[in-house]
């Protein structure tokens, strides 16, 4: 599996993570680290081992998310305007 995390708006890739996915459906956890405040999109693709862009086999999915500057994150779930 390949996970590509990009900035919303510019599309600039900030992280690319890979993991081996077993055939038994076991969960896979990847540590993406910290991000600067802003909006991001995570694209998950299933690719063959050693595969290049465009070698996608099976499902892909995208998840958009926001990161805020530290503070009371749970008080307001909307991203910081700045």
Secondary structure, DSSP 8 states (H G I E B T S, - for coil): -EEEEEETTT--EEEEEE----TT------------SEEEEEEEEEE-TT--TT-EEEEEEEEEEEE--SS-TTT--S----
